[in-house]
């Protein structure tokens, strides 16, 4: 089958702007994206630059984007991509803004954020241990495969929150924080929670789009770990009292009272009276158009007593 | 065709800040002869935020909601992408983890309920698409949305994570809404942000993030010459419609983009009057239909 590939080309030393070059290739069902890149380099353009090393989905160096889908070039089959996108594909670097040469990007921002979460085991280790440090199968299971991450950056450079907020640590670093926070041998859980708890850069800036779970070639499911970190901040009693934590807790209060959400009440509880000012323009538009029910019109669930009872017996968290 | 019957989980938004979503859904269902029984006993799904605070409580409450669909022996339909995801995610977890199911059922037993796992959970969009069928819908169209460019906005939680959705939709090239728009007589426009995130879930603590993400989508639709956008998710709708003024300010662009709910475009194409579809409730009005 013949497929047309538009490939992002850019040389930071000589080009002012990037451009796309088109290559038509006969592909077979065994081909992965890396085979295509190799053939373009060997048969059409020897200057095409991209990172690759292990060719076995373990070094994490060859991640690129095909039609905006982050992929590991050595793992992603062209035929699977044809199923989704048809016979024309655009191959881009993970981040066009950070392109250095063609598909090679400068991952400094990724590694800097990675370093911020103490991505290593913090433990007092005896200099001359007399017995093994045994981790049970169940304890190892608590990592939820977070240790499978190969730092390819596919999730980080696909994260919409990272795209518009350069302070956000992003899914890979946060999944790594969870990886060590869930390790029974580690002693730095609280320090890490303090790091990832910050509004503006931490777990509360996740927009919950699930793209990190979708894109990860190793099925690490970073958002699952981000959710676990949210839960850990409450479990460990280190959740700050701020708009984001009150927003999470506010759902319980509202459900306990109405079964359904009291939307206005939730915003008030989360923001506090002073924080309400910035919502006034939107609230006026909503009020004018019948989008804010009056307090006496607030909907309530039927069988509210049943919901109240369940909230009482099923609650496991404190704030 | 056998009459379709569902238990309707409205979610909270359709009963408060987007009443037009509920009225348009009920009007469309009536016109198509789909029976929807409201799950008035249901609670909020937690919207992925209760899930950050108390996982077990959110599981119990969402399972309870499904129990009430099971009691009616019909599938559950949802109107909100986030309700859909949280309900279905609960179902997946307890269906595949016996220990967890027993734990949840032990609590539900206290109020005389038991989860059996017999009701599917699907978003109303896919009830129309897959159960009612586009070809059947096509036969009912009396006022096609001719000459309108419509920008579909899918909303994250109907398409991601794809393993949780039985709708054959690729999150990288979804097409259900595009197909629906075309059946309704409109032209679905291509733009990069149709499957991207509106930022709703970080809106309170990170308003700039939310404004920029919603802004990118609105500007993308504008630059693709869309007359209006359409979304199956009321949370996306709230961000895109209600906050358009502030978003325009953040983006440095004047934005005037009506955002319709999925059932509203179906209703319009079926010839239902705009007032019955609640178009008057929008902050940015779709003036063409008044």
Contacts between the chains, C-beta under 8 A, distances in Angstrom:
chain1	res1	chain2	res2	distance
A	67	B	172	6.6
A	67	B	173	7.5
A	68	B	172	6.7
A	68	B	192	7.4
A	69	B	172	4.4
A	84	B	170	4.7
A	84	B	172	5.9
A	84	B	173	5.2
A	85	B	172	7.5
A	85	B	173	6.1
A	160	B	196	6.2
A	160	B	197	4.6
A	160	B	199	7.2
A	160	B	213	5.5
A	161	B	199	7.8
A	161	B	202	6.8
A	161	B	206	7.5
A	161	B	209	5.7
A	164	B	208	7.4
A	164	B	209	5.4
A	164	B	212	4.1
A	164	B	213	6.2
A	164	B	216	8.0
A	165	B	206	6.8
A	165	B	208	7.3
A	165	B	209	5.1
A	168	B	209	7.9
A	199	B	205	5.3
A	199	B	206	7.6
A	200	B	206	7.4
A	204	B	202	7.1
A	204	B	205	5.1
A	204	B	206	7.4
A	205	B	202	5.7
A	205	B	205	7.1
A	205	B	206	5.1
A	205	B	209	6.5
A	206	B	201	7.7
A	206	B	202	6.8
A	207	B	197	5.2
A	207	B	199	5.1
A	207	B	200	7.7
A	207	B	201	5.5
A	207	B	202	4.8
A	207	B	206	7.9
A	207	B	209	6.6
A	207	B	210	7.5
A	207	B	213	6.9
A	208	B	48	5.3
A	208	B	156	7.2
A	208	B	201	4.2
A	208	B	202	7.6
A	209	B	156	4.3
A	209	B	160	6.5
A	209	B	196	7.8
A	209	B	197	3.8
A	210	B	85	7.9
A	210	B	156	5.9
A	210	B	157	7.3
A	210	B	160	3.8
A	210	B	161	4.9
A	211	B	156	7.6
A	211	B	160	6.2
A	211	B	171	7.8
A	211	B	197	7.3
A	213	B	160	6.9
A	213	B	161	4.5
A	214	B	160	4.9
A	214	B	161	5.5
A	214	B	162	6.2
A	214	B	171	5.5
A	221	B	161	7.8
A	227	B	51	6.3
A	227	B	52	6.1
A	230	B	52	3.7
A	230	B	53	7.3
A	231	B	52	6.6
A	231	B	53	7.4
A	231	B	55	6.1
A	234	B	53	5.8
A	234	B	54	7.8
A	242	B	205	7.3
A	243	B	204	5.2
A	243	B	205	5.2
A	244	B	204	6.8
A	244	B	205	4.0
A	245	B	53	8.0
A	247	B	49	5.8
A	247	B	204	5.4
A	247	B	205	7.3
A	248	B	49	4.6
A	248	B	50	6.8
A	248	B	52	4.5
A	248	B	53	4.2
A	249	B	53	5.4
A	250	B	49	7.9
A	251	B	44	6.6
A	251	B	46	5.5
A	251	B	47	6.7
A	251	B	49	5.2
A	251	B	50	4.0
A	251	B	53	7.2
A	252	B	50	6.1
A	252	B	53	6.5
A	252	B	54	6.4
A	252	B	57	6.8
A	254	B	44	6.9
A	255	B	43	5.4
A	255	B	44	5.2
A	255	B	46	7.6
A	255	B	50	7.3
A	255	B	61	6.8
A	259	B	42	7.7
A	259	B	43	4.6
A	259	B	44	7.1
A	260	B	12	4.6
A	260	B	15	6.5
A	260	B	16	7.8
A	260	B	43	6.7
A	260	B	44	5.2
A	261	B	12	3.9
A	261	B	16	7.4
A	261	B	44	4.7
A	261	B	47	7.5
A	263	B	12	6.7
A	263	B	13	7.4
A	263	B	16	5.1
A	263	B	17	5.6
A	267	B	204	7.2
A	270	B	204	5.5
A	271	B	204	6.8
A	278	B	207	7.5
A	281	B	245	6.3
A	281	B	246	6.5
A	282	B	242	5.2
A	282	B	243	5.6
A	282	B	245	7.9
A	282	B	246	7.0
A	285	B	242	5.9
A	285	B	245	7.5
A	285	B	283	4.3
A	286	B	17	6.4
A	286	B	242	5.8
A	286	B	283	7.0
A	288	B	283	7.9
A	289	B	280	7.2
A	289	B	281	5.1
A	289	B	282	6.6
A	289	B	283	5.6
A	290	B	19	6.5
A	290	B	280	7.8
A	290	B	281	5.3
A	291	B	16	7.6
A	291	B	17	4.6
A	291	B	18	7.0
A	291	B	19	7.3
A	291	B	242	7.2
A	291	B	281	6.3
A	291	B	283	7.7
A	292	B	16	7.6
A	292	B	17	6.9
A	293	B	16	5.7
A	298	B	16	7.7
A	299	B	12	7.6
A	299	B	15	4.3
A	299	B	16	6.7
A	301	B	40	7.0
A	301	B	41	6.2
A	301	B	42	6.4
A	301	B	43	5.4
A	302	B	40	4.4
A	302	B	41	4.7
A	303	B	41	4.6
A	306	B	41	7.6
A	306	B	64	7.9
A	306	B	111	4.7
A	307	B	43	5.0
A	307	B	61	7.3
A	307	B	64	7.7
A	309	B	110	6.7
A	309	B	111	5.8
A	310	B	57	7.9
A	310	B	60	5.7
A	310	B	61	6.6
A	310	B	64	6.5
A	310	B	107	6.4
A	310	B	108	7.6
A	310	B	110	7.5
A	310	B	111	6.2
A	311	B	57	6.7
A	311	B	61	7.8
A	313	B	107	5.8
A	313	B	110	5.8
A	314	B	56	5.9
A	314	B	57	4.8
A	314	B	60	4.1
A	314	B	61	7.6
A	314	B	107	4.8
A	315	B	54	6.0
A	315	B	56	7.9
A	315	B	57	5.3
A	316	B	54	5.6
A	316	B	55	7.4
A	316	B	56	4.6
A	316	B	57	6.5
A	317	B	53	5.3
A	317	B	54	4.0
A	317	B	57	7.4
A	319	B	53	7.0
